[in-house]
Amino acid sequence: MNFNNIDFDTYFKNYPDENGFFGKYGGSYISEDLQKAMEEITEAYFTICKSSKFISELRRIRKDFQGRPTPISHLERLSEKLGNVQLYVKREDLNHTGAHKLNHCMGEALLAKYMGKKKVIAETGAGQHGVALATAAAYFGLECDIYMGSVDIKKQAPNVARMKILGANVVEVTHGLATLKEAVDAAFAAYAKEYKDSIYCIGSVLGPHPFPMMVRDFQSVVGIEAREQFLEMTGELPDAIVACVGGGSNAAGFFAGFLNDPVDIYGVEPLGRGPALGDHAASLKYGEEGIMHGFNSIMLKDENGEPAPVYSVASGLDYPSSGPEHAFLHDIGRVKYDVVDDDETVDAFFTLSKLEGIIPAIESSHAVAYGMKLAEKMGKGSILINLSGRGDKDMDYIIEKYGIR
């Protein structure tokens, strides 16, 4: 398959390039000290990712600890309700800890052990990355500091409790809007002081090189499994695949399995309360090129060119930029990025729960909502949605704000 003269047969060998760029997006815009730390991580990753010992250990962990492969479920009742299009979901909600995040956290923690680090540091929004990294730290016997905005701490109390039970130190971030961007700011600041004995395990395909590449590679197990499973179930590929996009880790891993196939790919951003700046977090839809948190991508800016305030009902999606690979795939047209708002998302949350017995994460509900709209538009065919996480963490907040629909 070819988009803008890009050969997807060799895509993963060429993107990112040796400096971490996907076209003009990506790179590493950080201090000299942190750059040395990133180069150390890059060298270690390129060494370990080719090691049969590392690969076999990660495979064992995925099978015996995470419970992979996660299944695909056919949404028969929802498909019948919407018409003739058949909807399916890749069940990352059944991955240990309840979301896709553990896929890269176990890889990052294993890398930390290989490098002789004693601590892992991270940020979290919805809390799933924090829970996953706390789990990985407990598994490997590492210290763990998780930075989280006070707004998200209130919204995601169950995940905060899980992190603490798992032994993590949850650091509350109160400055600014006290959400995901500020948590990333604080985690980077802490890492700059502790990088000799710790590793920063970023929670998405964000940040300076090598993290957008490394997280994508660890998450690609989702897309590889999904492609094989769908072919086995149906004898053909889906007509379309759909995933939610904040930073974009679940989507990057899911899309990786299908980039070279004749499959339509959709990334779904949060429109929140509407298109006014500050009411959404749809950076690819409304943003422009800009640098933040050590990488160049498409971001939402305020009148001063700084990262704009953002909002989403989903704590894991309220970030004012998107992974550089998503910006690249957006520009070349391989992936279509669109939006759904809070009301559509909450409706999808309850619809999937009541019709299929699956309570989705509110992040994943964005993808479900778009998949439902796409099914009505297509009229025939099949859609595979990445159900990136389960909704236990969201139930109290959703009921308090919206009641039971």
C-alpha positions as CSV (number, residue, x, y, z in Angstrom):
1,M,0.0,0.0,0.0
2,N,1.2,3.5,-0.9
3,F,0.3,6.9,0.5
4,N,2.3,9.9,-0.6
5,N,5.0,7.6,-2.0
6,I,5.4,5.8,1.4
7,D,5.9,2.1,1.1
8,F,4.2,0.5,4.1
9,D,6.1,-2.8,3.4
10,T,9.2,-1.1,4.8
11,Y,7.4,1.5,7.0
12,F,8.6,0.2,10.4
13,K,12.2,0.2,9.2
14,N,12.1,3.8,8.0
15,Y,9.8,5.4,10.6
16,P,11.0,6.9,12.8
17,D,14.4,7.8,11.3
18,E,17.5,7.5,13.4
19,N,16.8,10.9,15.0
20,G,13.3,9.9,15.9
21,F,11.4,11.8,13.2
22,F,8.2,10.7,11.5
23,G,8.5,13.1,8.6
24,K,8.8,16.5,10.3
25,Y,7.2,15.3,13.5
26,G,9.0,13.8,16.6
27,G,12.6,14.3,17.4
28,S,14.1,15.2,20.8
29,Y,13.9,18.8,22.1
30,I,15.3,18.5,25.6
31,S,18.2,19.6,27.8
32,E,21.7,18.2,27.2
33,D,21.6,16.2,30.4
34,L,18.2,14.6,29.6
35,Q,19.4,14.0,26.0
36,K,22.2,11.9,27.3
37,A,19.7,9.9,29.3
38,M,17.5,9.5,26.2
39,E,20.5,8.3,24.3
40,E,21.3,5.8,27.0
41,I,17.7,4.5,26.8
42,T,17.8,4.4,23.0
43,E,21.0,2.3,23.0
44,A,19.7,0.0,25.6
45,Y,16.4,-0.5,23.8
46,F,18.0,-1.2,20.4
47,T,20.2,-3.8,22.1
48,I,17.6,-5.5,24.2
49,C,14.8,-5.5,21.6
50,K,17.0,-7.8,19.4
51,S,17.8,-10.1,22.2
52,S,16.1,-13.5,22.1
53,K,16.3,-13.6,26.0
54,F,14.4,-10.4,26.2
55,I,11.8,-11.3,23.6
56,S,11.2,-14.7,25.1
57,E,10.8,-13.2,28.6
58,L,8.4,-10.6,27.4
59,R,6.3,-13.3,25.5
60,R,6.2,-15.3,28.7
61,I,5.1,-12.3,30.7
62,R,2.4,-11.5,28.2
63,K,1.1,-15.1,28.3
64,D,1.5,-16.1,31.9
65,F,1.0,-12.8,33.7
66,Q,-1.0,-10.5,31.4
67,G,-3.3,-13.1,30.0
68,R,-2.5,-12.4,26.4
69,P,-3.7,-12.8,23.7
70,T,-6.9,-10.9,24.5
71,P,-9.9,-12.0,22.5
72,I,-12.1,-10.4,19.9
73,S,-15.8,-10.3,20.6
74,H,-18.5,-10.0,18.0
75,L,-21.1,-7.4,19.1
76,E,-24.2,-9.2,17.8
77,R,-26.9,-7.3,19.6
78,L,-25.4,-3.9,18.9
79,S,-24.8,-4.8,15.2
80,E,-28.4,-5.9,14.9
81,K,-29.6,-2.6,16.5
82,L,-27.6,-0.5,14.0
83,G,-28.3,-2.4,10.8
84,N,-26.3,-4.7,8.6
85,V,-22.7,-3.7,9.5
86,Q,-21.1,-6.2,11.9
87,L,-19.2,-4.7,14.8
88,Y,-16.4,-6.4,16.7
89,V,-14.2,-5.3,19.6
90,K,-10.6,-6.2,20.5
91,R,-10.8,-6.8,24.2
92,E,-7.9,-4.9,25.8
93,D,-10.2,-4.5,28.8
94,L,-9.4,-8.1,29.5
95,N,-5.6,-7.5,29.6
96,H,-4.3,-7.6,33.2
97,T,-5.1,-4.4,35.1
98,G,-7.9,-3.6,32.7
99,A,-6.4,-1.8,29.8
100,H,-3.7,-1.8,27.1
101,K,-1.2,0.1,29.2
102,L,0.4,-2.9,30.7
103,N,1.7,-3.9,27.2
104,H,4.3,-1.2,27.2
105,C,4.8,-0.9,31.0
106,M,6.1,-4.4,31.3
107,G,8.4,-3.8,28.4
108,E,9.6,-0.5,29.9
109,A,10.1,-2.0,33.4
110,L,12.0,-4.9,31.9
111,L,14.2,-2.4,30.1
112,A,14.8,-0.6,33.4
113,K,16.0,-3.8,35.0
114,Y,18.3,-4.4,32.1
115,M,19.8,-0.9,32.6
116,G,20.2,-1.4,36.3
117,K,17.7,1.3,37.3
118,K,16.1,1.3,40.7
119,K,13.0,3.4,40.1
120,V,10.4,4.1,37.4
121,I,8.7,7.5,37.1
122,A,5.6,8.3,35.1
123,E,2.6,10.5,34.7
124,T,-1.0,9.4,34.4
125,G,-4.4,10.9,33.5
126,A,-7.1,8.2,33.6
127,G,-4.9,6.3,36.0
128,Q,-4.6,3.2,33.8
129,H,-1.0,3.9,33.0
130,G,-0.2,4.5,36.6
131,V,-1.8,1.3,37.7
132,A,0.0,-0.6,34.9
133,L,3.4,0.8,35.8
134,A,2.8,0.3,39.5
135,T,2.0,-3.3,38.6
136,A,5.1,-3.7,36.6
137,A,7.2,-2.1,39.3
138,A,5.8,-4.5,41.9
139,Y,6.5,-7.4,39.5
140,F,10.1,-6.5,39.0
141,G,10.8,-5.1,42.5
142,L,11.3,-1.4,41.5
143,E,10.4,1.8,43.2
144,C,7.6,3.7,41.5
145,D,6.6,7.4,41.5
146,I,3.4,8.4,39.7
147,Y,2.5,12.0,39.0
148,M,-1.2,12.8,38.7
149,G,-3.2,16.0,38.5
150,S,-5.6,16.7,41.4
151,V,-8.6,16.9,39.0
152,D,-7.9,13.5,37.7
153,I,-7.2,12.1,41.2
154,K,-10.8,13.1,42.2
155,K,-12.2,11.6,38.9
156,Q,-10.3,8.4,39.1
157,A,-10.3,7.5,42.8
158,P,-10.4,3.7,42.2
159,N,-7.2,3.7,40.2
160,V,-5.5,6.0,42.7
161,A,-6.3,3.4,45.4
162,R,-5.0,0.6,43.2
163,M,-1.7,2.4,42.6
164,K,-1.2,2.9,46.4
165,I,-2.1,-0.7,47.1
166,L,0.5,-1.8,44.6
167,G,3.1,0.2,46.4
168,A,3.4,3.2,44.2
169,N,4.0,6.7,45.5
170,V,1.2,8.9,44.0
171,V,2.4,12.5,43.7
172,E,-0.5,15.0,43.4
173,V,0.0,17.8,40.9
174,T,-1.9,21.0,41.7
175,H,-0.6,23.7,39.4
176,G,-2.3,24.9,36.2
177,L,-5.3,22.9,35.2
178,A,-4.0,20.1,37.4
179,T,-4.7,17.5,34.6
180,L,-2.6,15.3,32.3
181,K,-0.3,18.1,30.8
182,E,0.7,19.3,34.3
183,A,1.3,15.7,35.4
184,V,3.7,15.3,32.5
185,D,5.4,18.6,33.3
186,A,6.0,17.4,36.9
187,A,7.1,13.9,36.0
188,F,9.7,15.3,33.5
189,A,11.0,17.8,36.2
190,A,11.4,14.9,38.6
191,Y,13.1,12.7,36.1
192,A,15.6,15.5,35.3
193,K,16.8,15.3,38.9
194,E,16.8,11.5,39.2
195,Y,17.7,10.1,35.7
196,K,20.9,8.4,36.8
197,D,19.0,5.9,39.0
198,S,15.6,5.9,37.3
199,I,13.9,5.7,34.0
200,Y,10.9,7.7,32.8
201,C,8.2,5.4,31.5
202,I,6.0,7.8,29.5
203,G,2.4,6.6,29.2
204,S,1.8,7.1,25.5
205,V,3.5,7.5,22.1
206,L,4.7,10.9,23.2
207,G,7.8,12.7,24.4
208,P,11.3,12.7,23.0
209,H,12.8,9.9,21.0
210,P,12.8,6.9,21.6
211,F,9.5,6.9,23.5
212,P,7.1,7.3,20.6
213,M,8.8,4.4,18.8
214,M,9.3,2.3,21.8
215,V,5.8,2.5,23.2
216,R,4.4,1.9,19.7
217,D,6.6,-1.2,19.3
218,F,5.5,-2.6,22.7
219,Q,1.8,-1.8,21.9
220,S,1.9,-3.4,18.4
221,V,1.1,-6.7,19.9
222,V,-2.5,-5.5,20.0
223,G,-2.7,-4.9,16.2
224,I,-0.7,-8.1,15.4
225,E,-3.0,-10.2,17.5
226,A,-6.2,-8.5,16.2
227,R,-5.3,-9.0,12.6
228,E,-4.6,-12.7,13.0
229,Q,-7.7,-13.2,15.2
230,F,-10.0,-11.4,12.8
231,L,-8.8,-13.4,9.8
232,E,-9.3,-16.6,11.8
233,M,-12.8,-15.6,12.9
234,T,-14.1,-14.3,9.6
235,G,-11.7,-15.4,6.8
236,E,-11.2,-11.8,5.8
237,L,-9.9,-8.4,7.1
238,P,-12.3,-5.8,8.6
239,D,-13.4,-3.1,6.3
240,A,-12.6,-0.5,8.9
241,I,-10.8,-0.3,12.3
242,V,-11.4,2.4,15.0
243,A,-9.5,3.5,18.1
244,C,-9.6,6.5,20.4
245,V,-6.7,9.0,20.3
246,G,-5.4,11.2,23.1
247,G,-1.7,10.8,23.1
248,G,-2.4,7.7,21.1
249,S,-0.7,4.6,22.5
250,N,-3.6,2.2,22.0
251,A,-4.3,3.5,18.6
252,A,-0.6,3.4,17.5
253,G,-0.3,-0.3,18.5
254,F,-3.7,-1.2,17.0
255,F,-3.1,0.6,13.7
256,A,0.4,-1.0,13.4
257,G,-1.1,-4.4,12.5
258,F,-3.1,-3.0,9.6
259,L,-1.2,-0.1,8.0
260,N,-0.2,-2.1,4.9
261,D,-3.7,-3.6,4.4
262,P,-6.7,-2.4,2.4
263,V,-8.4,-1.3,5.6
264,D,-9.9,2.1,6.4
265,I,-8.4,3.4,9.7
266,Y,-10.1,5.9,12.0
267,G,-8.6,7.7,15.0
268,V,-11.2,9.3,17.3
269,E,-10.4,12.5,19.3
270,P,-12.5,14.0,22.1
271,L,-14.7,16.9,21.0
272,G,-15.8,17.3,24.6
273,R,-18.3,20.1,25.0
274,G,-17.7,21.5,21.5
275,P,-15.2,23.1,19.1
276,A,-14.4,26.2,21.2
277,L,-10.8,26.3,22.5
278,G,-10.8,25.0,26.0
279,D,-13.8,22.8,25.5
280,H,-12.1,19.9,23.8
281,A,-8.8,18.1,23.3
282,A,-9.0,17.4,19.6
283,S,-5.4,18.5,18.6
284,L,-5.3,16.8,15.2
285,K,-8.6,18.3,14.2
286,Y,-8.0,21.8,15.4
287,G,-4.3,22.2,16.2
288,E,-1.2,23.3,14.5
289,E,2.5,22.2,14.5
290,G,4.3,22.9,17.8
291,I,6.8,21.6,20.3
292,M,6.0,20.5,23.8
293,H,7.3,17.9,26.2
294,G,10.3,17.3,24.1
295,F,8.7,16.5,20.7
296,N,7.3,18.2,17.7
297,S,3.7,17.3,16.7
298,I,0.3,18.9,16.1
299,M,-0.9,20.7,19.2
300,L,-3.6,23.0,20.5
301,K,-2.2,26.5,21.2
302,D,-3.5,29.5,23.0
303,E,-3.2,33.1,21.8
304,N,0.4,33.2,23.0
305,G,1.4,30.0,21.1
306,E,1.6,28.1,24.4
307,P,-0.2,24.7,25.0
308,A,-3.9,25.6,25.2
309,P,-6.2,24.5,28.0
310,V,-8.0,21.3,27.1
311,Y,-11.0,19.3,28.4
312,S,-12.5,15.9,27.9
313,V,-14.9,13.7,29.9
314,A,-12.1,11.1,29.6
315,S,-9.1,11.9,31.8
316,G,-6.9,9.8,29.6
317,L,-7.6,12.0,26.5
318,D,-7.3,15.5,27.9
319,Y,-3.9,16.3,26.4
320,P,-3.1,19.3,24.1
321,S,-1.1,17.4,21.6
322,S,-0.9,13.9,20.0
323,G,1.9,11.5,19.3
324,P,4.1,12.5,16.4
325,E,3.4,9.3,14.4
326,H,-0.3,10.2,14.5
327,A,0.5,13.7,13.2
328,F,2.4,12.0,10.4
329,L,-0.3,9.5,9.5
330,H,-2.8,12.4,9.6
331,D,-0.8,14.5,7.1
332,I,-0.2,11.6,4.6
333,G,-3.8,10.6,4.8
334,R,-3.3,7.0,5.8
335,V,-5.5,7.5,8.9
336,K,-8.6,9.6,9.1
337,Y,-8.9,11.5,12.4
338,D,-12.4,12.6,13.5
339,V,-14.2,13.6,16.7
340,V,-17.1,12.6,18.9
341,D,-18.4,14.7,21.8
342,D,-19.1,13.9,25.5
343,D,-22.8,13.2,25.0
344,E,-22.2,10.7,22.1
345,T,-19.5,9.1,24.2
346,V,-21.6,8.7,27.3
347,D,-24.5,7.3,25.2
348,A,-22.1,4.7,23.8
349,F,-20.8,3.9,27.3
350,F,-24.3,2.9,28.4
351,T,-25.4,1.3,25.1
352,L,-22.5,-1.1,25.0
353,S,-22.9,-1.9,28.7
354,K,-26.6,-2.7,28.3
355,L,-26.6,-4.5,25.0
356,E,-23.4,-6.5,25.3
357,G,-22.5,-6.8,29.0
358,I,-19.2,-4.9,28.5
359,I,-18.7,-1.7,30.5
360,P,-16.1,0.2,28.5
361,A,-13.6,2.8,29.7
362,I,-14.9,6.3,28.9
363,E,-11.8,6.7,26.7
364,S,-12.7,3.6,24.7
365,S,-16.3,4.8,24.6
366,H,-15.2,7.5,22.1
367,A,-14.1,4.7,19.7
368,V,-17.4,2.8,20.3
369,A,-19.4,5.9,19.7
370,Y,-17.6,6.6,16.4
371,G,-17.9,2.9,15.4
372,M,-21.7,3.1,15.9
373,K,-21.9,6.3,13.7
374,L,-19.6,4.7,11.1
375,A,-21.8,1.5,10.9
376,E,-24.9,3.6,10.2
377,K,-23.0,5.5,7.5
378,M,-21.4,2.4,5.8
379,G,-24.5,0.3,5.6
380,K,-22.6,-3.0,5.1
381,G,-19.3,-4.5,6.0
382,S,-17.4,-5.0,9.2
383,I,-15.8,-2.7,11.8
384,L,-13.2,-3.7,14.4
385,I,-13.0,-1.3,17.4
386,N,-10.1,-1.3,19.9
387,L,-11.7,-1.5,23.3
388,S,-8.7,-0.1,25.0
389,G,-9.9,-0.4,28.6
390,R,-12.7,-1.3,31.0
391,G,-14.9,1.2,32.7
392,D,-14.8,0.3,36.4
393,K,-12.7,3.4,37.0
394,D,-15.3,5.6,35.4
395,M,-18.6,4.3,36.9
396,D,-18.8,6.6,40.0
397,Y,-17.9,9.7,38.0
398,I,-20.3,9.0,35.2
399,I,-23.2,8.1,37.5
400,E,-22.6,11.3,39.6
401,K,-22.4,13.5,36.5
402,Y,-24.9,11.9,34.1
403,G,-27.0,9.5,36.2
404,I,-28.0,6.1,34.7
405,R,-29.2,6.3,31.1
